[in-house]
Amino acid sequence: MRTHRFLALLICLSVTPAFAVNLGFMRRTPMTEFSREDTRLFNEALTGVLEDTSFTGTREWGAPGSQAGGSITVVPDPSLKDGCRKLRVANHSRTLRNEGEYVLCKRKGQWELAN
């Protein structure tokens, strides 16, 4: 579960400059405004898309009444090696929006950010 939370945190973040060495860049990302339920729903959607290798579309997530939500889309990429998936992740909260593409690979039973 800890790996999924870390992965969720990485995915929710926008691409940041390579020279960013502190966590100040996280101040303006949707995840900073997610409730526990929002985080749970995001993790559930992410895990579902990663583990279902036959899934090729977009999975939306969000809680009724919450102002947070988003989508996770599988991006076809024939150059990826087996065990890897490219995802486009778009999240929003009350006041923030974020989108990015990420390659994740399953190594020793755990999904890891490859890019």
C-alpha positions as a printed NumPy array, in Angstrom:
array([[  0.   ,   0.   ,   0.   ],
       [  2.894,   2.356,   0.766],
       [  4.188,   1.888,  -2.783],
       [  0.79 ,   2.875,  -4.19 ],
       [  0.676,   6.042,  -2.072],
       [  4.161,   7.009,  -3.174],
       [  3.249,   6.24 ,  -6.779],
       [  0.043,   8.248,  -6.46 ],
       [  2.009,  11.182,  -5.109],
       [  4.467,  11.034,  -7.986],
       [  1.75 ,  10.809, -10.583],
       [ -0.27 ,  13.67 ,  -9.158],
       [  2.662,  15.997,  -9.401],
       [  3.285,  17.971, -12.517],
       [  6.619,  17.67 , -14.257],
       [  9.027,  19.714, -12.209],
       [ 12.413,  21.136, -13.103],
       [ 15.303,  18.765, -12.514],
       [ 16.876,  21.293, -10.164],
       [ 13.967,  21.234,  -7.693],
       [ 15.453,  19.787,  -4.534],
       [ 12.863,  20.648,  -1.908],
       [  9.161,  19.874,  -1.65 ],
       [  8.069,  23.447,  -2.299],
       [  6.906,  22.448,  -5.763],
       [  4.121,  20.375,  -4.166],
       [  2.328,  23.403,  -2.79 ],
       [  0.226,  23.891,  -5.881],
       [ -0.756,  20.356,  -6.876],
       [ -4.248,  18.852,  -6.634],
       [ -3.117,  16.102,  -4.271],
       [ -2.461,  18.677,  -1.545],
       [ -6.222,  19.282,  -1.473],
       [ -7.353,  15.628,  -1.703],
       [ -9.345,  14.188,   1.177],
       [ -8.596,  10.668,   2.375],
       [-11.524,   9.454,   0.295],
       [-10.205,  11.258,  -2.806],
       [ -6.798,   9.64 ,  -2.304],
       [ -8.396,   6.22 ,  -1.823],
       [-10.432,   6.603,  -5.014],
       [ -7.411,   7.772,  -6.995],
       [ -5.332,   4.822,  -5.744],
       [ -8.155,   2.417,  -6.586],
       [ -8.453,   3.793, -10.131],
       [ -4.696,   3.777, -10.66 ],
       [ -4.274,   0.23 ,  -9.379],
       [ -7.179,  -0.96 , -11.512],
       [ -5.715,   0.508, -14.695],
       [ -2.222,  -0.79 , -13.975],
       [ -3.246,  -4.312, -13.015],
       [ -5.807,  -4.868, -15.797],
       [ -3.44 ,  -5.204, -18.743],
       [ -6.378,  -5.706, -21.118],
       [ -7.775,  -2.247, -20.244],
       [ -7.04 ,   0.261, -23.01 ],
       [ -9.312,   3.221, -22.345],
       [ -9.846,   5.977, -19.799],
       [-10.958,   5.477, -16.23 ],
       [-12.561,   8.415, -14.46 ],
       [-12.474,   8.772, -10.693],
       [-14.131,  11.058,  -8.154],
       [-16.541,  10.975,  -5.255],
       [-20.072,  12.349,  -5.434],
       [-20.059,  15.763,  -3.794],
       [-16.274,  16.08 ,  -3.911],
       [-14.647,  18.78 ,  -5.979],
       [-11.702,  16.475,  -6.651],
       [-11.434,  13.903,  -9.402],
       [ -9.692,  13.054, -12.589],
       [ -8.933,  10.487, -15.223],
       [ -6.292,   7.892, -16.014],
       [ -5.84 ,   7.023, -19.69 ],
       [ -3.74 ,   4.223, -21.132],
       [ -1.548,   5.655, -23.898],
       [ -0.619,   3.015, -26.493],
       [  3.132,   2.837, -26.964],
       [  4.483,  -0.162, -28.894],
       [  8.044,   0.735, -27.936],
       [  7.443,  -0.136, -24.268],
       [  8.856,  -3.385, -22.954],
       [  6.64 ,  -6.037, -21.374],
       [  5.444,  -5.127, -17.907],
       [  5.313,  -1.381, -18.619],
       [  2.39 ,   0.941, -19.242],
       [  2.23 ,   4.567, -20.338],
       [ -0.509,   6.572, -18.636],
       [ -1.873,  10.078, -19.021],
       [ -3.069,  11.221, -15.618],
       [ -5.234,  14.304, -15.185],
       [ -6.339,  15.37 , -11.7  ],
       [ -8.168,  18.342, -10.288],
       [ -9.187,  19.626,  -6.877],
       [-11.168,  22.617,  -5.738],
       [ -8.758,  25.132,  -7.205],
       [ -5.946,  23.203,  -8.899],
       [ -5.488,  21.183, -12.104],
       [ -2.642,  18.957, -13.226],
       [ -1.92 ,  16.609, -16.143],
       [  1.058,  14.543, -17.251],
       [  2.201,  11.36 , -18.971],
       [  4.111,   8.696, -17.067],
       [  5.638,   5.313, -17.844],
       [  5.309,   2.741, -15.064],
       [  6.888,  -0.706, -15.015],
       [  6.154,  -3.627, -12.756],
       [  9.343,  -4.934, -11.169],
       [  9.388,  -7.649,  -8.512],
       [  5.629,  -7.295,  -8.096],
       [  5.686,  -3.51 ,  -7.54 ],
       [  4.828,  -0.7  ,  -9.962],
       [  7.632,   1.843, -10.307],
       [  7.852,   5.129, -12.14 ],
       [ 10.186,   4.596, -15.099],
       [ 10.448,   8.194, -16.312]])
